[in-house]
Amino acid sequence: MLRLKVDRSWISRSGPRAQRQTTFVFSLSRAGIVELVLTRLAPDCRVVGKFRVVGRAGLNRVRFRGRIGRRVLRAGTYRVTARTLRPRGATPVRVHLVIVGKPNPLPGELAAARAANACAPDDTRESVTAAGAVAPAPPSGGQSKSTFKRVSGVLGVQFTKAVDVVQGVPTFLFFVLGLAIALLALAALPGRAAPSLRIHKFLAYHRELVALAGTVTLIAAAISYVVW
């Protein structure tokens, strides 16, 4: 049997270290692998990631700092669903977690954030109390969405899927892409526009080589992004 709760139902993107983390607490009747899936309920409705932990029989504690792997989660309202992979058969359990953009949010702001839900009305059936226990959730819909907008100062701006994709790209890929663009731009530079005589002579003899290097670098960046 799997049971799950969270030490504190919100964490902050900034401020004191104690506010930038929380702990998932779950108990197992016997040892097994537990998968935790995070679904963002507001400002949009999407699964943002998952991770697995090896649990022992009894009480388990997993520290959570608002990130999955190297990706930092954006401000918003999240549902955390836990299920056992080995052994199978346990009913999935859920808690809710709010990630805020600034420290020390007001109780009213947190309550409004917990009520926000951009998913279908029957997509989520639980909510989390201040103590982290699972409780029935209020009906979601247009009212919940508008409530989320009113507390956007706490939860941050409305983030798009494109921003999430960009955030997940490793920094070195931006460097490689920039290098490829620079090489291709240099290869396309007219000789008379060269900023110096040395660059003019270099392009006169090695323009094709620079263009080839830029193309190879661009392809390498594309392959690295797909593999990553």
Rosetta silent file (secondary structure, phi, psi, omega in degrees, C-alpha in Angstrom):
SEQUENCE: MLRLKVDRSWISRSGPRAQRQTTFVFSLSRAGIVELVLTRLAPDCRVVGKFRVVGRAGLNRVRFRGRIGRRVLRAGTYRVTARTLRPRGATPVRVHLVIVGKPNPLPGELAAARAANACAPDDTRESVTAAGAVAPAPPSGGQSKSTFKRVSGVLGVQFTKAVDVVQGVPTFLFFVLGLAIALLALAALPGRAAPSLRIHKFLAYHRELVALAGTVTLIAAAISYVVW
SCORE:     score description
SCORE:     0.000 S_00000001
   1 L     0.000  135.998 -177.281    0.000    0.000    0.000 S_00000001
   2 E  -110.823  130.852  174.996    1.336    3.455   -0.967 S_00000001
   3 E  -127.772  142.963 -174.231    0.688    6.612    1.023 S_00000001
   4 E  -140.326  139.423  170.445    1.991   10.066    0.099 S_00000001
   5 E  -150.051  172.278 -179.576    2.093   13.521    1.637 S_00000001
   6 E  -126.773  137.127 -177.031    4.266   16.629    1.379 S_00000001
   7 L   -59.117  -46.646  176.727    5.934   18.421    4.288 S_00000001
   8 L  -134.670  133.045 -170.920    5.010   21.864    2.928 S_00000001
   9 L   -82.720   10.302  175.121    2.551   22.345    0.085 S_00000001
  10 E  -149.534  152.934  172.340    4.485   25.217   -1.523 S_00000001
  11 E  -137.509  160.850 -176.480    8.043   26.178   -2.370 S_00000001
  12 E  -111.637  149.517  175.812    9.571   29.403   -3.620 S_00000001
  13 L   -78.362  -14.724 -178.503   11.810   30.087   -6.586 S_00000001
  14 L  -145.980  177.710  178.169   13.781   32.578   -4.470 S_00000001
  15 L    96.308 -160.358 -178.184   14.337   33.607   -0.871 S_00000001
  16 L   -58.876  149.226 -177.662   15.547   31.546    2.105 S_00000001
  17 H   -59.988  -36.188 -178.391   16.797   28.055    1.375 S_00000001
  18 H   -62.358  -28.633 -179.539   14.164   26.528    3.628 S_00000001
  19 H   -87.492   -9.137 -177.688   11.432   27.973    1.399 S_00000001
  20 H   -96.666   13.385  179.249   13.055   26.734   -1.818 S_00000001
  21 L  -154.481  158.344  174.162   12.554   23.056   -1.011 S_00000001
  22 E  -144.375 -177.007 -177.790   10.099   20.616    0.457 S_00000001
  23 E  -134.100  126.764  170.865    9.997   16.879    1.163 S_00000001
  24 E   -83.178  128.766 -179.530    7.773   14.188   -0.284 S_00000001
  25 E  -117.706  121.425  177.624    6.992   11.636    2.414 S_00000001
  26 E  -137.555  154.374  179.842    5.638    8.247    1.427 S_00000001
  27 E  -123.628  144.595 -179.533    5.299    4.888    3.101 S_00000001
  28 E  -125.605  143.178  175.898    5.438    1.429    1.547 S_00000001
  29 L   -73.497  -25.439  173.602    4.277   -1.884    2.876 S_00000001
  30 L  -152.636  162.134 -175.321    7.335   -3.411    1.200 S_00000001
  31 L   -60.855  148.155  179.566   10.358   -2.166   -0.747 S_00000001
  32 E  -179.491  175.566  178.176    9.817   -1.119   -4.363 S_00000001
  33 E   -94.000  128.610 -179.694   10.327    1.487   -7.066 S_00000001
  34 E  -113.727  129.944  177.133    8.102    4.549   -6.845 S_00000001
  35 E  -106.199  130.666  177.981    7.513    6.859   -9.819 S_00000001
  36 E  -113.857  121.440 -178.429    6.436   10.452   -9.206 S_00000001
  37 E  -109.582  129.743 -179.634    4.836   12.290  -12.130 S_00000001
  38 E  -106.148  123.449  177.180    4.405   16.075  -12.023 S_00000001
  39 E  -116.060  125.774  177.860    1.515   17.650  -13.928 S_00000001
  40 E   -83.711  120.049 -179.491    1.202   21.428  -14.067 S_00000001
  41 E   -89.240  -25.271  179.599   -2.452   22.357  -13.507 S_00000001
  42 E  -155.884  140.416   12.223   -1.993   26.123  -13.891 S_00000001
  43 L   -81.227  -10.964  176.284   -1.314   28.304  -15.771 S_00000001
  44 L  -125.542 -179.249 -179.078   -1.515   25.497  -18.359 S_00000001
  45 L  -121.438  104.000 -179.384   -2.332   21.775  -18.256 S_00000001
  46 E  -162.581  150.977  173.286    0.601   19.527  -19.127 S_00000001
  47 E   -79.103  124.483 -175.057    2.855   16.806  -17.748 S_00000001
  48 E  -101.977  -12.634  179.014    6.208   18.450  -17.071 S_00000001
  49 E   158.995  175.236  179.044    8.294   15.455  -16.015 S_00000001
  50 E  -154.285  160.821  174.527    8.757   12.485  -13.758 S_00000001
  51 E  -150.904  161.198 -176.305   11.395   10.788  -11.666 S_00000001
  52 E  -122.500  148.040  176.656   11.792    7.485   -9.837 S_00000001
  53 E  -134.173  150.526  176.195   13.080    6.580   -6.415 S_00000001
  54 E   -93.625  113.090 -177.577   13.865    3.250   -4.794 S_00000001
  55 E   -98.424  149.092  175.988   11.768    3.034   -1.659 S_00000001
  56 L  -102.321  162.751  177.608   12.266    0.812    1.333 S_00000001
  57 L   -62.642  131.182 -177.789    9.567   -0.792    3.403 S_00000001
  58 E   105.493 -148.627 -174.079    8.215    1.764    5.848 S_00000001
  59 E   -85.904  135.289  177.858    8.679    5.540    5.789 S_00000001
  60 E  -129.498  144.452  179.346   10.612    7.256    2.973 S_00000001
  61 E  -128.729  129.499 -179.247   11.526   10.917    2.545 S_00000001
  62 E  -125.933  116.607  179.897   12.535   12.499   -0.780 S_00000001
  63 E   -74.901  139.094 -178.237   13.765   16.087   -0.844 S_00000001
  64 E  -130.605  126.122 -176.574   12.421   18.183   -3.730 S_00000001
  65 L  -113.002   22.521  175.940   13.921   21.519   -4.812 S_00000001
  66 L    78.312   26.509  177.791   11.597   22.446   -7.647 S_00000001
  67 E  -144.128  152.400  174.263   13.555   20.854  -10.457 S_00000001
  68 E  -120.553  110.943 -172.475   13.523   17.639  -12.475 S_00000001
  69 L    66.663 -124.970  178.206   17.019   16.732  -13.544 S_00000001
  70 L   -94.012   -3.879 -173.864   18.632   19.963  -14.730 S_00000001
  71 E   -92.995  124.056  177.604   15.333   21.641  -15.548 S_00000001
  72 E   -85.294  128.213  179.832   13.966   24.156  -13.051 S_00000001
  73 L   -74.421  143.212 -178.697   10.182   24.116  -12.873 S_00000001
  74 L   -80.799  164.419  177.996    8.393   27.383  -13.468 S_00000001
  75 L   -61.912  139.772 -179.113    6.024   29.016  -11.028 S_00000001
  76 E   164.021 -175.439  178.724    2.594   27.388  -11.063 S_00000001
  77 E  -105.786  128.683 -173.597    0.274   24.834   -9.496 S_00000001
  78 E  -124.693  147.428  170.289    1.341   21.196   -9.789 S_00000001
  79 E  -109.382  129.269  178.996   -0.181   17.805   -9.098 S_00000001
  80 E  -107.747  116.932 -179.914    2.238   15.097   -7.972 S_00000001
  81 E  -109.580  125.127 -179.609    1.075   11.558   -8.693 S_00000001
  82 E  -113.002  138.152  175.710    2.968    8.657   -7.116 S_00000001
  83 E  -147.358  152.554  179.193    2.650    5.007   -8.079 S_00000001
  84 E   -89.635  134.292  176.669    4.669    1.896   -7.441 S_00000001
  85 E   -93.001  -39.048  177.714    6.324    0.211  -10.413 S_00000001
  86 E  -139.441  114.099   -3.175    7.686   -2.769   -8.525 S_00000001
  87 L   -75.862  156.443  177.694    5.611   -4.303   -7.114 S_00000001
  88 L   -86.132  169.577  173.052    2.669   -3.228   -9.248 S_00000001
  89 L   112.087  -21.475 -179.516   -0.935   -3.025   -8.209 S_00000001
  90 L   -73.006  142.350  178.574   -0.976   -0.151   -5.712 S_00000001
  91 L   -70.328  131.659  178.073   -3.472    2.621   -6.423 S_00000001
  92 L   -59.881  144.837  178.291   -1.760    5.890   -7.478 S_00000001
  93 E  -122.591  155.181 -173.274   -1.899    8.648   -4.863 S_00000001
  94 E  -134.928  148.710  166.941   -1.718   12.399   -5.366 S_00000001
  95 E  -137.511  164.108  178.335   -0.791   15.611   -3.604 S_00000001
  96 E  -111.898  148.825 -178.463   -0.688   19.175   -4.859 S_00000001
  97 E  -139.827  134.268  177.742    2.272   21.532   -4.768 S_00000001
  98 E  -109.049  129.487  173.687    2.455   25.261   -5.526 S_00000001
  99 E  -106.425  119.854 -176.890    5.687   26.841   -6.778 S_00000001
 100 E  -105.332  160.612 -176.278    5.699   30.589   -6.186 S_00000001
 101 L   -88.821  -13.655 -178.963    7.918   33.229   -7.693 S_00000001
 102 L  -140.467  157.532 -178.381    8.761   35.094   -4.491 S_00000001
 103 L   -74.032  164.379  173.959    9.260   34.166   -0.829 S_00000001
 104 L    55.615   54.162  176.704    6.702   34.566    1.951 S_00000001
 105 L   -67.960  153.013  178.937    3.453   34.341   -0.061 S_00000001
 106 L   -76.825  150.492  179.827    0.239   35.348    1.692 S_00000001
 107 H   -56.167  -40.124  179.575   -2.189   32.603    2.802 S_00000001
 108 H   -64.387  -36.390  178.840   -4.888   33.989    0.520 S_00000001
 109 H   -67.753  -40.031  178.331   -2.563   33.911   -2.457 S_00000001
 110 H   -66.860  -39.931  179.354   -1.633   30.295   -1.786 S_00000001
 111 H   -62.849  -41.422  178.724   -5.280   29.296   -1.393 S_00000001
 112 H   -66.293  -37.480  179.428   -6.142   30.900   -4.732 S_00000001
 113 H   -66.398  -40.758  179.852   -3.194   29.172   -6.379 S_00000001
 114 H   -64.422  -29.528 -179.152   -4.241   25.753   -5.054 S_00000001
 115 H   -80.543  -15.300 -177.430   -7.719   26.280   -6.498 S_00000001
 116 L   -70.822  136.418 -179.176   -6.357   27.141   -9.958 S_00000001
 117 L  -158.067  112.748  178.602   -6.768   24.389  -12.529 S_00000001
 118 L   -91.780   -1.647  179.737   -6.494   24.726  -16.314 S_00000001
 119 L   -83.215  175.355  178.425   -7.171   21.019  -16.865 S_00000001
 120 L   -60.952  150.209 -176.578  -10.533   19.426  -17.547 S_00000001
 121 L   -54.543  -33.089 -178.526  -12.924   19.542  -14.555 S_00000001
 122 L   -97.304   11.014 -177.945  -12.637   15.780  -13.999 S_00000001
 123 L   -75.351  -30.981  179.542   -8.875   15.633  -14.564 S_00000001
 124 L  -130.123  137.833 -174.504   -8.036   16.159  -10.918 S_00000001
 125 L  -124.245    4.234  179.526  -10.074   15.028   -7.936 S_00000001
 126 E  -130.161  157.575  171.438   -7.887   15.871   -4.989 S_00000001
 127 E  -133.337  176.772 -177.704   -6.425   18.937   -3.437 S_00000001
 128 E  -124.788  136.867  178.276   -3.925   19.398   -0.634 S_00000001
 129 L   -82.273  175.347 -178.947   -4.470   21.106    2.675 S_00000001
 130 L   -61.441  -27.125 -178.912   -1.933   23.339    4.348 S_00000001
 131 L   -85.389   -6.885  177.374   -0.648   20.330    6.272 S_00000001
 132 L    97.899    3.927 -179.676   -0.112   18.345    3.070 S_00000001
 133 L   -84.518  153.574  179.700   -3.026   15.892    3.452 S_00000001
 134 E   -80.914  135.241 -179.698   -5.202   14.952    0.497 S_00000001
 135 E  -145.181  162.164  179.879   -8.706   16.427    0.526 S_00000001
 136 E   -59.799  140.353 -178.176  -11.559   16.926   -1.970 S_00000001
 137 L   -93.076  149.289  175.272  -10.833   19.683   -4.471 S_00000001
 138 L   -69.883  156.512  179.766  -13.246   22.499   -5.302 S_00000001
 139 L   -58.142  136.434  179.314  -14.854   22.423   -8.758 S_00000001
 140 L   -99.225  169.532  179.901  -12.482   23.702  -11.400 S_00000001
 141 L   150.050 -148.487 -176.217  -13.318   25.662  -14.514 S_00000001
 142 H   -61.562  -38.070 -178.602  -13.494   29.257  -15.625 S_00000001
 143 H   -64.245  -40.244  179.506  -13.561   30.582  -12.068 S_00000001
 144 H   -64.844  -39.603 -179.296  -10.349   28.737  -11.150 S_00000001
 145 H   -64.170  -43.154 -179.928   -8.574   30.051  -14.233 S_00000001
 146 H   -67.468  -33.428  177.128   -9.513   33.627  -13.460 S_00000001
 147 H   -62.161  -40.502  178.890   -8.415   33.121   -9.853 S_00000001
 148 H   -61.726  -39.999 -179.259   -4.995   32.027  -11.074 S_00000001
 149 H   -64.030  -34.241 -178.961   -4.651   35.179  -13.146 S_00000001
 150 H   -68.903  -24.606 -179.739   -5.387   37.318  -10.102 S_00000001
 151 L  -105.439   20.841 -178.013   -2.476   35.773   -8.217 S_00000001
 152 H   -63.046  -20.007  176.818   -0.085   35.852  -11.175 S_00000001
 153 H   -65.542  -29.518  178.338    2.072   38.276   -9.206 S_00000001
 154 H   -87.067  -43.712 -174.947    2.923   35.419   -6.850 S_00000001
 155 H   -84.627   -7.396  178.724    3.012   32.575   -9.325 S_00000001
 156 L    98.545  179.291 -178.309    4.838   34.544  -12.013 S_00000001
 157 L   -73.508  167.538  178.563    3.920   35.521  -15.525 S_00000001
 158 L   -74.019  115.490 -176.583    1.970   33.298  -17.905 S_00000001
 159 L   -95.955  144.098  179.452    4.556   30.931  -19.344 S_00000001
 160 L  -101.816  166.111  179.054    4.234   29.308  -22.745 S_00000001
 161 H   -64.768  -32.819  179.827    5.319   25.889  -23.919 S_00000001
 162 H   -62.675  -37.965  179.184    7.963   27.490  -26.115 S_00000001
 163 H   -65.435  -39.602  178.637    9.623   29.011  -23.055 S_00000001
 164 H   -63.042  -38.668  179.362    9.702   25.610  -21.345 S_00000001
 165 H   -64.801  -44.714 -179.773   11.376   24.071  -24.391 S_00000001
 166 H   -62.286  -40.036 -178.923   14.035   26.795  -24.487 S_00000001
 167 H   -64.587  -29.138 -178.619   14.697   26.397  -20.767 S_00000001
 168 L   -80.788   -6.253 -179.502   15.311   22.689  -21.256 S_00000001
 169 L   -81.243  127.656  178.955   18.044   23.271  -23.852 S_00000001
 170 L   -60.238  148.803 -176.665   21.560   22.906  -22.359 S_00000001
 171 H   -61.483  -36.948 -175.580   23.660   26.080  -22.359 S_00000001
 172 H   -65.604  -25.300  178.418   26.453   24.578  -24.437 S_00000001
 173 H   -68.946  -34.231  175.142   24.034   24.018  -27.333 S_00000001
 174 H   -63.992  -38.777  178.765   23.392   27.752  -27.525 S_00000001
 175 H   -65.211  -44.750  179.927   27.152   28.271  -27.729 S_00000001
 176 H   -63.682  -42.103  178.808   27.521   25.683  -30.501 S_00000001
 177 H   -63.906  -40.815  177.708   24.592   27.185  -32.414 S_00000001
 178 H   -63.840  -38.457  178.092   26.068   30.668  -32.070 S_00000001
 179 H   -64.674  -41.286  179.524   29.422   29.431  -33.348 S_00000001
 180 H   -63.072  -43.250  178.996   27.739   27.837  -36.368 S_00000001
 181 H   -63.643  -41.358 -179.820   25.885   31.053  -37.181 S_00000001
 182 H   -63.417  -42.340  179.733   29.083   33.090  -36.800 S_00000001
 183 H   -66.255  -42.017  179.344   31.014   30.797  -39.167 S_00000001
 184 H   -67.233  -36.943  177.177   28.266   30.824  -41.791 S_00000001
 185 H   -66.429  -38.482  178.034   27.978   34.603  -41.543 S_00000001
 186 H   -65.400  -39.759  179.384   31.732   34.935  -41.977 S_00000001
 187 H   -66.247  -29.892 -179.491   31.649   32.676  -45.043 S_00000001
 188 L   -88.095   -3.742 -177.117   28.912   34.824  -46.575 S_00000001
 189 L   -70.900  124.116  176.757   30.728   38.097  -45.855 S_00000001
 190 L   -61.021  146.542 -177.607   31.705   39.936  -49.085 S_00000001
 191 H   -58.859  -39.475 -177.903   35.441   40.493  -49.438 S_00000001
 192 H   -71.255  -15.125  179.674   35.091   44.257  -49.673 S_00000001
 193 H   -94.443    0.670  179.634   33.114   44.274  -46.396 S_00000001
 194 L   -62.196  135.714 -176.646   35.872   42.532  -44.432 S_00000001
 195 L   -70.463  -15.765  179.790   36.868   44.632  -41.426 S_00000001
 196 L  -148.379  161.627 -179.998   40.594   44.092  -42.043 S_00000001
 197 H   -65.753  -34.391 -179.971   43.000   43.127  -44.815 S_00000001
 198 H   -63.386  -44.838  179.265   43.952   39.937  -42.951 S_00000001
 199 H   -66.965  -36.051  178.127   40.330   38.721  -42.863 S_00000001
 200 H   -60.904  -46.039  179.297   39.937   39.694  -46.529 S_00000001
 201 H   -66.636  -39.363  179.992   42.921   37.535  -47.508 S_00000001
 202 H   -61.469  -44.447  179.829   41.773   34.677  -45.262 S_00000001
 203 H   -67.584  -31.379 -178.969   38.344   34.597  -46.907 S_00000001
 204 H   -63.158  -30.887 -176.589   39.877   34.784  -50.359 S_00000001
 205 H  -106.057  -22.380 -171.120   41.633   31.455  -49.816 S_00000001
 206 H  -128.902   21.517 -178.021   39.507   29.678  -47.199 S_00000001
 207 H   -59.731  -44.339 -179.577   35.883   30.794  -47.700 S_00000001
 208 H   -63.172  -37.499  179.963   34.713   27.285  -48.655 S_00000001
 209 H   -66.336  -40.044  178.664   36.437   25.792  -45.615 S_00000001
 210 H   -65.135  -41.589  178.806   34.742   28.301  -43.280 S_00000001
 211 H   -63.717  -40.151  178.313   31.355   27.547  -44.844 S_00000001
 212 H   -64.637  -42.119  179.229   31.944   23.805  -44.425 S_00000001
 213 H   -63.188  -40.542  178.297   32.941   24.270  -40.783 S_00000001
 214 H   -64.733  -40.863  179.389   29.800   26.318  -40.128 S_00000001
 215 H   -65.303  -45.024  179.342   27.577   23.711  -41.768 S_00000001
 216 H   -62.051  -41.967  179.484   29.158   20.849  -39.827 S_00000001
 217 H   -63.929  -39.943  178.800   28.820   22.770  -36.561 S_00000001
 218 H   -65.162  -42.311  177.789   25.153   23.506  -37.273 S_00000001
 219 H   -64.040  -40.639  178.822   24.452   19.840  -38.003 S_00000001
 220 H   -62.342  -39.240  178.458   26.280   18.828  -34.826 S_00000001
 221 H   -64.262  -41.305  179.629   24.123   21.245  -32.802 S_00000001
 222 H   -65.257  -42.937 -179.879   20.942   19.800  -34.316 S_00000001
 223 H   -65.620  -41.226 -179.305   22.006   16.206  -33.628 S_00000001
 224 H   -63.141  -38.203  179.829   23.043   17.073  -30.056 S_00000001
 225 H   -65.846  -42.168 -179.550   19.658   18.671  -29.392 S_00000001
 226 H   -66.154  -44.342 -179.051   17.782   15.602  -30.649 S_00000001
 227 H   -66.876  -39.435 -178.506   19.968   13.182  -28.695 S_00000001
 228 L   -63.352    0.000    0.000   19.835   15.290  -25.531 S_00000001
